[in-house]
Each structure stands twice: as C-alpha cells, then as structure tokens.
Amino acid sequence: MGEEIPDDGPIVLFDGVCTLCNGFVQFIIPRDTEERFYFASLQSDAGQRLLAEHDLPTDELESVVLIEGEDSYVKSGAIIRIATLLGGVYRLLWPLQYLPQRLRDFAYDFVADRRYRWFGKKDRCAIPETSGNVQARFLE
C-alpha cells in the first residue's frame, strides 16, 4: 500500500464499500497496461485529503472521482476520462462528453442511487489480493 500521494499519474477515488465501484476498479486494473492509475477509496485518509485539496465535498460518497494533476473529474466526466486514458476500444466513450452533462449525470446518478440495492455493499474497503505493483498503487 502506498503511503504518499503520487503526482505522476491519475488517481481514481471510489466508494470503498460499494461492490459496483470495487468492480469498476477491478475492471480498470488489467486494462491499465502502463500501470499509471493509482486508487484510493473515498473513505480513506488519502481520498479525503485529495477531495479537500480539489475543493470537492468530503462527505458525499456517491461518485467516482478522477484526480489528474490539478484537474478533477466527477461522475460521468470521470468515467469518460478514465475510458479515454485506458485507450483502445474504451476511447469510444470519449464522444459522450459532448452530451449535456446534466443528461450524462442523470444516468450516472440513476445507477449510483441504486448501486447498493442492485450490487450490494461491503463492510469495509476490499483491496484486491494481487501481487506486484497493483497493491502499491492503492493509497491509504
């Protein structure tokens, strides 16, 4: 587990107790062939610190957040930017940024509001039990 917050790669903040959100992180990891993404739960000290540094609410845990340098992306904007950074076929989501944000975030919020009911909730954040550099990319 990493101790310091890196400034050399995008950081995905996710709801650590949400099964869907954990599944999204598990989706990113094998597709991040350049191993540039870092991860932190929104509930973690690192997650809370990053939210505060980017003037994002620290008490609302309904969104995936992407921190990329000085920029931050939330909800559908985060998903589209992550897909773009992953490249390949996932880059096909990039044109969705031209849809009105209100419409994109409505769809995002529809799923987010039901994620625990549909996919379940964990008691605590589950960091994947993998070896190598993956665990080092999870921030405390």
QUIPEVEN-V419150 format. One record per residue. N is the residue number from 1. RES is the residue in one letter. SS is DSSP state (a for helix, b for strand, c for the rest). PHI is phi in whole degrees, 0 to 359 (999 if undefined). OMEGA is omega in whole degrees, 0 to 359 (* if undefined). Layout:
{{N	RES	SS	PHI	OMEGA} {N	RES	SS	PHI	OMEGA}}
This chain:
{{1	M	c	999	180} {2	G	b	289	181} {3	E	c	253	181} {4	E	c	259	179} {5	I	c	276	181} {6	P	c	286	176} {7	D	c	243	184} {8	D	c	251	179} {9	G	c	200	178} {10	P	c	292	181} {11	I	b	241	178} {12	V	b	264	174} {13	L	b	260	185} {14	F	b	217	177} {15	D	c	288	186} {16	G	c	293	180} {17	V	c	259	182} {18	C	b	271	180} {19	T	a	298	179} {20	L	a	297	181} {21	C	a	295	176} {22	N	a	297	176} {23	G	a	296	178} {24	F	a	295	177} {25	V	a	297	179} {26	Q	a	296	176} {27	F	a	289	183} {28	I	a	293	190} {29	I	a	309	183} {30	P	a	288	181} {31	R	a	269	178} {32	D	c	271	187} {33	T	c	295	178} {34	E	c	271	179} {35	E	c	51	181} {36	R	c	258	180} {37	F	c	280	169} {38	Y	b	248	185} {39	F	b	223	174} {40	A	b	208	175} {41	S	b	285	178} {42	L	c	298	183} {43	Q	c	279	184} {44	S	c	286	176} {45	D	a	301	180} {46	A	a	297	179} {47	G	a	298	179} {48	Q	a	296	180} {49	R	a	295	179} {50	L	a	295	177} {51	L	a	301	181} {52	A	a	296	180} {53	E	a	297	182} {54	H	c	255	178} {55	D	c	55	176} {56	L	c	255	182} {57	P	c	298	180} {58	T	c	267	182} {59	D	c	252	178} {60	E	c	253	185} {61	L	c	247	183} {62	E	c	262	189} {63	S	c	225	165} {64	V	c	283	181} {65	V	b	235	174} {66	L	b	244	175} {67	I	b	254	181} {68	E	b	224	185} {69	G	c	64	179} {70	E	c	274	183} {71	D	b	268	173} {72	S	b	224	180} {73	Y	b	231	179} {74	V	b	232	176} {75	K	a	50	185} {76	S	a	296	178} {77	G	a	298	178} {78	A	a	293	181} {79	I	a	298	181} {80	I	a	295	180} {81	R	a	293	177} {82	I	a	298	179} {83	A	a	299	179} {84	T	a	297	180} {85	L	a	292	177} {86	L	a	294	177} {87	G	c	75	181} {88	G	a	57	182} {89	V	a	296	181} {90	Y	a	292	178} {91	R	a	297	179} {92	L	a	296	176} {93	L	a	284	183} {94	W	a	309	181} {95	P	a	297	178} {96	L	a	297	179} {97	Q	a	296	180} {98	Y	a	276	172} {99	L	c	288	178} {100	P	c	302	182} {101	Q	a	303	180} {102	R	a	302	179} {103	L	a	291	179} {104	R	a	300	183} {105	D	a	287	174} {106	F	a	298	178} {107	A	a	296	179} {108	Y	a	299	182} {109	D	a	296	178} {110	F	a	302	179} {111	V	a	288	183} {112	A	a	302	181} {113	D	c	292	184} {114	R	c	246	189} {115	R	a	299	180} {116	Y	a	291	180} {117	R	a	293	183} {118	W	a	280	189} {119	F	a	245	178} {120	G	c	98	183} {121	K	b	220	179} {122	K	c	264	178} {123	D	c	289	181} {124	R	c	207	179} {125	C	c	294	180} {126	A	c	255	176} {127	I	c	277	184} {128	P	c	300	179} {129	E	c	270	178} {130	T	c	239	182} {131	S	c	255	174} {132	G	c	77	189} {133	N	a	285	184} {134	V	a	296	181} {135	Q	a	296	179} {136	A	a	292	180} {137	R	c	270	175} {138	F	b	264	183} {139	L	b	267	180} {140	E	c	277	*}}
